[in-house]
Amino acid sequence: MSCEPDGRDLGMNRRILRRDFLNGVAIGVGATAVGLQVRAGAAQVPGSGSTAETFPPRRLGLRGEYELAVQPLVAIERGTYGSFPGIDVETNETYDLVIVGGGLSGLSAAYFWQKALGTDQRVLVLDNHDDFGGHAKRNEFAHNGRTFISYGGTMGISTPYPYSYMAKSLVAELGVDVRRNQEFLNRDLFQKFELAPATFFDKEHFGEDRLVVGTGRLPWPEFFAKAPLTETARRDLVRIYGKNPDYMAGMSIEEKTSALARTSYQDYLLRYAKMSSEALPYFLGQGGRNNKRVDTTPALEAAERGSVGFDGLGLTFEKQFSQGSYVFHFPDGNASIARLLVTRLVPGAIPGKHDMSTIVQAPVFYDRLDDAASSVRIRLDSSVVRVAHEGPATQPTGVRVAYLRGGRMHAVRGRNVVLACFNSIIPRLAPELPDTQKQALAYAVKVPMLYTNVLLRRWAPFKALGVASVSSPGMYYPNCSIDPGSTVGGYRGLTTPDEPAVVHMVRNPNKPGLPRKEQNRAGQQELLSMKFSDFELSVRRQLARTLAGTDFDPAADIVGIAANRWPHGYAYTYDTLGDPDVPPEARPHVIGRQRYGWITIANSDAGAGAFTNQAFDEAHRAVQELLVARGLA
Ligand SMILES: Cc1cc2nc3c(=O)[nH]c(=O)nc-3n(C[C@H](O)[C@H](O)[C@H](O)COP(=O)(O)OP(=O)(O)OC[C@H]3O[C@@H](n4cnc5c(N)ncnc54)[C@H](O)[C@@H]3O)c2cc1C
């Protein structure tokens, strides 16, 4: 039994809904109990095989880039496959198009290809996971005869950049009407129970554990008065969160803008706003776009985003693009978008005609994804290790693709190949690429992320505290919130506090003080080095402390955990602190995504943007490049 120093049992020995798979065999704590739970909930997924064995979204425990999926990628990144490997299984299959990566970019590339050339075109999608969708990952908990669905990655359609005509058309063709999003949100729940955002001040950073309810709702002086802060920190925070003087007085607007672009938000607060370092812990866990933190967000970006401390500078910014109406959230996030794509690509795997109103509960027959009778086949658990042109170097006939599946090396042929995987891995998959292109592809470092979903037996402890979400600046998970569940597609969101709920906990591992790319690398290593039990302990400890003073019992109330770790998370985006200021066409992602023979490059990395519309746009471009090169466009 694992106890805290105060003797409290956190429940590490409890059987919960988690089931890791190793070589296709279930392992891990609670397998027996889970088996019972899964069977009890089996009828919830209509028609489809719905146990964890046949239905990957029900596999819990360590998800996202789980061990078996990520191991081959780590080996590829280490350079294990310098030369084309010996083949154990010659499939003798040839496809018009082979796509590496079954995320939204890879799936939409298959869709765009067939749309251009017809549905008799033979396409193979290879992905290293046991589920399709990449970051668009669904987690399902079956508990007491009910199914709870949540998102383990890509949460929804939302964008700080406009969706292109192509991306919008695709969303519409998939039967999603984003204008109806408001109908399905379950936000009234929070109003009905008067739940507010809160901040948890931890003793390691603030001297004592204390939850203060009303972040952003209470007047700031009142809020900070309730927080465990030194007098100096409180005075500075009240000042910075209030009306600020011009901390850069004497500088012209141009000088201010230029200095802010080269200064981190942290340095701005300390050096220009003269905030005491005693107040800095409050800003831990806060940051800018793409998970930049207070020390890696350029102050100019923070100012543009309306962060505190800049209102006295006299700066005005062009109105930022806002497309609030172009937003949509399914209970499983964009996993339902991936499902909708699959209905169009492999209709046998998700039978019937589906759109936004039916897809969430549609049965998925995973065993039909790779059906020889289907013109598009999706082959999961397949890690591509090498691609190489065949035929004369000046006029290659196609591309040979080697992939590991079930521990054996397989080979297929593609007349064309789209690499819809990660930029950082492409130089290893295709070492024949020109050196400048390989260097450009290796430039970016993806942002590591952890989305942990925790099923609680009841969410009454949150109700008792009056909170729906908690920001915990110094804790392992800086953000934690109740997932109200959207009600689209017949799925039922939360209604009463005595029913179970998924709590969504987010961490962006980093190492403050290092340059941003180094922080990303350190965060990737952190995630890769952790076992499920490490994630579980962090969840139990944090919830026990956050919900202290209520009747929350971590041992009994936590009934399921899915820790979705993403060492290869968001695509890297440029910023004025860490990246040179070069013309758009000289950016590494542009140099890196050039067509090479019959190989083109999709995926959101190729757009240097961590959004679904970029995944679609890059897929469309990659397909277009092949069509143009083949004289088909
Ligand atoms: C936690 C998280 C939350 C996000 N939330 C949002 C959001 O709310 N809205 C939004 O617009 N965007 C969000 N994003 C950004 C997201 O990355 C994009 O929206 C989009 O899903 C990316 O699709 P992709 O196909 O380019 O990449 P991926 O989804 O990463 O797909 C690439 C696939 O290729 C596979 N692969 C890699 N190498 C190989 C290989 N050698 N062989 C076989 N397969 C391989 C990968 O494992 C993966 O399955 C989020 C990302 C993360 C990580």
The ligand as an SDF file (V2000), in Angstrom:
LIG
                    3D

 53 58  0  0  0  0  0  0  0  0999 V2000
   -2.3520   17.2920  -26.7060 C   0  0  0  0  0  0  0  0  0  0  0  0
   -2.6600   18.0300  -27.9900 C   0  0  0  0  0  0  0  0  0  0  0  0
   -3.7830   18.8430  -28.0790 C   0  0  0  0  0  0  0  0  0  0  0  0
   -4.0850   19.5010  -29.2740 C   0  0  0  0  0  0  0  0  0  0  0  0
   -5.2210   20.2570  -29.3510 N   0  0  0  0  0  0  0  0  0  0  0  0
   -5.5700   20.8330  -30.5270 C   0  0  0  0  0  0  0  0  0  0  0  0
   -6.8230   21.4960  -30.6890 C   0  0  0  0  0  0  0  0  0  0  0  0
   -7.6450   21.5540  -29.7670 O   0  0  0  0  0  0  0  0  0  0  0  0
   -7.1140   22.0540  -31.8950 N   0  0  0  0  0  0  0  0  0  0  0  0
   -6.2560   21.9890  -32.9440 C   0  0  0  0  0  0  0  0  0  0  0  0
   -6.5800   22.4960  -34.0260 O   0  0  0  0  0  0  0  0  0  0  0  0
   -5.0650   21.3540  -32.8160 N   0  0  0  0  0  0  0  0  0  0  0  0
   -4.7070   20.7690  -31.6570 C   0  0  0  0  0  0  0  0  0  0  0  0
   -3.5190   20.0800  -31.5530 N   0  0  0  0  0  0  0  0  0  0  0  0
   -2.5840   20.0930  -32.6810 C   0  0  0  0  0  0  0  0  0  0  0  0
   -2.6180   18.8170  -33.5140 C   0  0  0  0  0  0  0  0  0  0  0  0
   -1.2800   18.4560  -33.6170 O   0  0  0  0  0  0  0  0  0  0  0  0
   -3.2200   19.0580  -34.9070 C   0  0  0  0  0  0  0  0  0  0  0  0
   -4.4960   19.6460  -34.8030 O   0  0  0  0  0  0  0  0  0  0  0  0
   -3.4070   17.7810  -35.7270 C   0  0  0  0  0  0  0  0  0  0  0  0
   -4.1590   16.8300  -35.0200 O   0  0  0  0  0  0  0  0  0  0  0  0
   -2.0780   17.2370  -36.2080 C   0  0  0  0  0  0  0  0  0  0  0  0
   -2.3090   16.2350  -37.1590 O   0  0  0  0  0  0  0  0  0  0  0  0
   -1.0930   15.5810  -37.9550 P   0  0  0  0  0  0  0  0  0  0  0  0
   -1.6820   14.5030  -38.7770 O   0  0  0  0  0  0  0  0  0  0  0  0
   -0.3100   16.6340  -38.6350 O   0  0  0  0  0  0  0  0  0  0  0  0
   -0.1170   14.9780  -36.8480 O   0  0  0  0  0  0  0  0  0  0  0  0
   -0.3480   13.7550  -35.8590 P   0  0  0  0  0  0  0  0  0  0  0  0
   -1.6820   13.8000  -35.2780 O   0  0  0  0  0  0  0  0  0  0  0  0
    0.8300   13.7610  -34.9460 O   0  0  0  0  0  0  0  0  0  0  0  0
   -0.2750   12.4730  -36.8080 O   0  0  0  0  0  0  0  0  0  0  0  0
    0.9420   11.9460  -37.2880 C   0  0  0  0  0  0  0  0  0  0  0  0
    0.8840   10.4440  -37.1420 C   0  0  0  0  0  0  0  0  0  0  0  0
    2.0240    9.8630  -37.7670 O   0  0  0  0  0  0  0  0  0  0  0  0
    2.5000    8.8460  -36.9070 C   0  0  0  0  0  0  0  0  0  0  0  0
    3.8980    8.5250  -37.2400 N   0  0  0  0  0  0  0  0  0  0  0  0
    5.0100    9.2430  -36.9760 C   0  0  0  0  0  0  0  0  0  0  0  0
    6.0950    8.6080  -37.4380 N   0  0  0  0  0  0  0  0  0  0  0  0
    5.6460    7.4640  -38.0000 C   0  0  0  0  0  0  0  0  0  0  0  0
    6.3070    6.3710  -38.6370 C   0  0  0  0  0  0  0  0  0  0  0  0
    7.6290    6.3610  -38.8030 N   0  0  0  0  0  0  0  0  0  0  0  0
    5.5600    5.3410  -39.0780 N   0  0  0  0  0  0  0  0  0  0  0  0
    4.2110    5.3410  -38.9360 C   0  0  0  0  0  0  0  0  0  0  0  0
    3.5400    6.3570  -38.3280 N   0  0  0  0  0  0  0  0  0  0  0  0
    4.2560    7.3970  -37.8810 C   0  0  0  0  0  0  0  0  0  0  0  0
    2.3330    9.4780  -35.5470 C   0  0  0  0  0  0  0  0  0  0  0  0
    2.5170    8.5930  -34.4950 O   0  0  0  0  0  0  0  0  0  0  0  0
    0.9270   10.0160  -35.6760 C   0  0  0  0  0  0  0  0  0  0  0  0
   -0.0190    9.0080  -35.4130 O   0  0  0  0  0  0  0  0  0  0  0  0
   -3.2090   19.3880  -30.3820 C   0  0  0  0  0  0  0  0  0  0  0  0
   -2.0600   18.5850  -30.2760 C   0  0  0  0  0  0  0  0  0  0  0  0
   -1.7950   17.9090  -29.0940 C   0  0  0  0  0  0  0  0  0  0  0  0
   -0.5660   17.0440  -29.0130 C   0  0  0  0  0  0  0  0  0  0  0  0
  1  2  1  0
  2  3  1  0
  2 52  2  0
  3  4  2  0
  4  5  1  0
  4 50  1  0
  5  6  2  0
  6  7  1  0
  6 13  1  0
  7  8  2  0
  7  9  1  0
  9 10  1  0
 10 11  2  0
 10 12  1  0
 12 13  2  0
 13 14  1  0
 14 15  1  0
 14 50  1  0
 15 16  1  0
 16 17  1  0
 16 18  1  0
 18 19  1  0
 18 20  1  0
 20 21  1  0
 20 22  1  0
 22 23  1  0
 23 24  1  0
 24 25  2  0
 24 26  1  0
 24 27  1  0
 27 28  1  0
 28 29  2  0
 28 30  1  0
 28 31  1  0
 31 32  1  0
 32 33  1  0
 33 34  1  0
 33 48  1  0
 34 35  1  0
 35 36  1  0
 35 46  1  0
 36 37  1  0
 36 45  1  0
 37 38  2  0
 38 39  1  0
 39 40  1  0
 39 45  2  0
 40 41  1  0
 40 42  2  0
 42 43  1  0
 43 44  2  0
 44 45  1  0
 46 47  1  0
 46 48  1  0
 48 49  1  0
 50 51  2  0
 51 52  1  0
 52 53  1  0
M  END
$$$$
